[in-house]
């Protein structure tokens, strides 16, 4: 469970982030329309003896994606003595991960942190085991997978980012995803049946939701809140940070606190043509910072900054209900989702990575119990 401190610190600590973003507000709206400005943006720093690279991601700066990416930018700046500037671009490509993946692959933007869930929409399947249902359900396991040999193997695989003109630098975590219900909680296998459930454009997630009996409805992030308000969808999968920063709690009243469907990592990549233009020293600096992405992002959840937003407290104060499924229902949900696991076990690109994660999970034993909910939270 993600529990941060100091609920009053929602916007504290982001002054530097927002200041850095002020000059990029225009390109964050629609990168596909940048045209020749891309060359200007990427070479301005070089003309002054440095290098400036934009790094797009689809959420807000306050979301864990934004926090981890700003940390990456700070590390690169420090290691390069200020000669490499990474400019984070929130809400890039209209907040659509699939479009962002196209943009960074095609060179419209130099770098991106793209949800691993959507890569299979472009034929890159190696990241699918990260969204295997009910497999990675705690942060210690997520950190070992993303920041260890398994995650690096996915980035380095010939069937990975390099297959679509990208070079992988690291994988960060965006938060364990929970079922979120508009008018009712998703706590049992029966509660999913026939419900319109938003999912990213992810084959493995769609397969899981179908196995659970739901009707998957892929839609980009900006369309989710309107979809909830209109009743176009009955629910979605989200972490606490996403619920708060995207204001989903304005239209969805339930989150199942003790069910983790999957984590929500993002692969941080750089366009391969851009990568090949960098010096060996520049490549080393980006590579070293990339290795810290997993650990730094997990710290957002396990050891948050003192002034970080307490997303759980925000949701409690807003009156959201934290539902509980219980052990028997969690087991029943995992059993019903088994067909999606079987597909991953049969795929040549994913079966070895899936087995490695399963073996690692078994070797670690049961995780510690999550922190208790704050006093006064509505439960069911």
N, C-alpha and C positions, 0 to 999 in steps of 0.2 A: 504494500500500500504506500502510496505517495503521501507523506505527511511533512509539510514544511512548517517553519516557524513564522511568527509575526504576521498575522493576517493583514495588518495595516501597511505592509511593505510592498503592496502590489506593483508599484511603479518605481520603487527605489532600486538603485544599483544599475539602472539601465540608461542613465544619462549619457554615458560614453557611447553605448550602443546606438541610441537614437541620434546622437550628434553625427556619428559616422554614417548613419543612414540618410541624413537629411539631403545630402547631395545626390542620392540615388533614388529618390522617391519616384521620379518619372519612369525610370527603367523598370522598377519593381511592378508596375502595373501591367505591362505587356512587352516581354522581351522579344517576342517575334517581330515587333515593329521597329527594332533598333536600327537595322540597316547598317550603314557605314559607321555609325557611332560606336559600334563594337571595337573597331580598330583604334578609335580615338581613346576609348575608355581603357583599353588594355595597354596602350603604349604611352599614355601621359606620364605615368611614373617612370617608365624607362628613359624618357627624354631628360629627366632630372637625375638620372643615375640610379633609379630604382625600378620597381615593377609593381603594378597594381592589377589584381585579379578579382573579379566579382564572383561571389559564391551565392547562388540562389537556393532558396528553400521555400516551402509553401505555407508555413505557419507564421505566426506573429513573433516578434523578438522575445516576448514574455514566455512563450512556449519552451519546453525543454530543448527542442531542436535549436531554437534561436540562442539559448543560453550556451549550449555546447559549441555551437558554431562560432559564437563570439570568443569563447575561450580558445578555440583553434586559431582564430585570427590573431589574438593577443600573443599566443605562443610563437606563431610565425614571425610577427613583428619583432618580438624580443630576440629570437634566435638569429634573425637577419640583421639586427642592428637598425631596424626601421627601413631596410632597403626593399622588403617585400610587404606590400599592403594587401591584405585580404579584406575586401569590402562586402560584408554580408548584405544580401538582398532578400528581405522577407516578402511573403506573398508573391513570389516570383512566378512568372508564366500564368498569371491569373489564379494562382493557388491550386493549379492542376499538376500533380506529380507526373502524369504521363506526358503532358506538354513540356514540362521542365526537362524530362529525360530526353525528349526530342531536341530541345533547345541546346542542351549541353553537348549532346552527341553531334549535332550539326554545327556547333561552334558559335551559336548566337550569344551564349554566355560561356565564360571560361570554365567555371566550376559549379558544382551543384551538390546538395545533399538530397538525394532522392529516395523516398520510401522503398525499402526492399520489396514491399508487397506488389509493386506495379511493374517490376522488371520483366516478369513473365509475359506481360502484354506485348513486349518487344522480342520475345523468343529467348530471353535470358532466364533460365530456370534455376540456376545454382543457388539463389537466395531463398527459394521456396521453403526449405526446411525451417527457416527462421520463423515462418508463420504456420508451422505445423500445429494443428489444434491441440491445446492443452499439454504442450510439450515444455516450452520454456515459460515457466510460471513464477519465477522469482528472479530478483536482480543479481544475486551472486552467480547463478548459472548463466544469466544473460551476459554478464561481464566476461566470464571465462570463454563463452562461445564467440562473442563478437571480437574480443580483444586478443584471442589466442590463435592457435593453429587452424581451427575450423574457419573462423572468419577470414583469416588471411588466405586460406586455401580457396575460399569462394572468390575473393578479390583477384587472386592470381590465376584462377582456372581459365583455360582457353575458351571455355563456354561462358565466361563471366563478362565483366565490363569491356575487356579488350575486343570482344566480338562485335561491339557496336561503337568502336572508335573512342573508347574511354580508358583512362588509367585510374585504377582504384587506389585510394589513399588510406581509407579506414572506414569503420562502421560505428555509428553512434546509436544510442538507444533513446527512443522518444517517450517511453512509458508503457507499462503493461496495460493491455486493452481489456475493458470490461463490457458486458452487454448493457446498453442503455435503452430504456423503454420510454416511449412517449406517454402512454396512459397506464401501463402495467409493467411489472418487472418480468424479466426473463430469468426464471429460476429452475425450470424443469424442461425436459424434452418437449412436453406438450405445449409449453408456452411459446415455443418457436414456430410451431406448425402453422403454415399459412400466413405468417406475418411478413410484411414488406420490410426488409432489413437492408439498410444502406451498407455498402462495402466499397472499398476502392476497386479500381480495375485490376483485380488480382484473381488469377485462375484458382489458386489454392484456397483463397478465402471464399470465393463463390462455391467451390466444390464442398467446402465444409458447411456453409450455410444451407446448401441444398440437402446435404446429408442430415442436417438437423431438422429439416422440414420447412425451413423458411424460404421466402422468395427474395433472392439477392437482387438488390437494386443499385448497380454501380452509379456513382455520381461524384463529381469533383467537390472538394471541400466547401467552396463558397455556396454551393446549392443545398447544403445539408440543413442549415437552420430554416430556410424557406420551406424545404421539404417536410421538416418536422411540424412547422406551423400550419401548413396546408393539409397535413395528413397524408401526403404522398408516400411517406415512409412511417412505419410504426416504431422503428428503433434503429440502432447502429452499434458499432463497436468503437469505443473511445477510451482514452485514459483521462484521468481527472484534469490534467493540465489542458487538454484539448477541449473538454467540456466547458471549462471556465473561459479560456481565451477566445473560443468561438461562440460563447453564450448559448450553448445548446440547452442549458438548464432553463432557459426562458420558455422552452417548448417541450422538454422531456423531463419527467418528474422522478424517474427511477433509475438507479444504477445498482447492478448486482455486485456487491463489494467482494464477495468471496469466490467469484468465478473469474479466472484469467483465461481468456481465449488464446492469446498469443502476445508476444511483445510487438513493438512497432519501430524497428530500427530504420536507419537511413544510411545508404552507402554514399560516402563523400568521394566524389570523382572529379577528374579534370579532363577536359577534352584532350585526346591523344595528340593532335597536331600542336596544341598549345604546350603540352608536356614536353614534346620533342624539341621545342624551341628553347627550353630552359637550360641553364648551365647545370653542370653536375652538382655544384654547391646548392643551387636553388632547389633542385630535385631532392637533395638530401634533407634540406630544411623542411620541405613539405612532407616528405616521407616520415621523418621523425615526429612531427606534430600529428600526423595521421595516426600513428601508433597509439597516441594518447586519447584519441577520440572516444573509444569505448569506456575507458576508466573515468575520464572526465565527465562523460554524460551520465554514467551510473551514479557518480557523486551527487548529481543534481537531486537524486531520489534518496540516497542513503545517508548523505551528509550535506544537506542544503546549506546555503549561505544564511547567516543570521537574519538578513533582511529579505529573504526569499518569500514569495507568496505561498501561503498555506492553502493550496487549492481545495483540500478536503474541508477545511474550516469555511472557506468561501461557499462551498456547496451546502454545507450544513446550515449556514446562516441564511442561505437562499431558500431553504425548505425542501431541498431534494431528499428523497427517501433512499436510504442505503439498505437494499434487500439482501437476504441471505438465502443461498440455495441449499447448503448443507452437503455433507460428504457423500451421501447416497445419490443425490441429484448430480453432483459433479461427476461421479463415476458413470452415471447413466448417460450424461451428455458426452463424455469422452468415448463411451462405447458406441453411441449413435454416430459420432463423427469418424469412426474407424475407416470407412471407405476413402476418405480424403487422405488418411495416413497410408493406406494401401497403395494409392496412386503414387505417392512420393516414394514409397519403397520399391516400386516397379520401374521408376524412371531412371535412366542411366545417368542423367545430370544431377540427380538429387539423392539417390539411394545411399551412397557412401556418406554424404554429409549428414543425412538423417540418422544413420546408424551411429556416427561419431557423437552426435548430440545425445542420443539415447544412452549410449555407453557412459558419456561424461555425467549425465544426470544421475544414472544409477550409482556411479562411484562417489558422488557427493552426498548421498543420503538425503533425508527430508530437510527442508529449509526451516529456519526459525519462524515462529508464528509472527504474522504481521502486527504492527502496532494497533492498539485499540482505537476506535473512532473517538473523536473529541466528544466531550460531554454535551448532551443536548441534541445530538443528531437524530433525525427521524429514522427509524429502522422498521423492517418488516420481515 
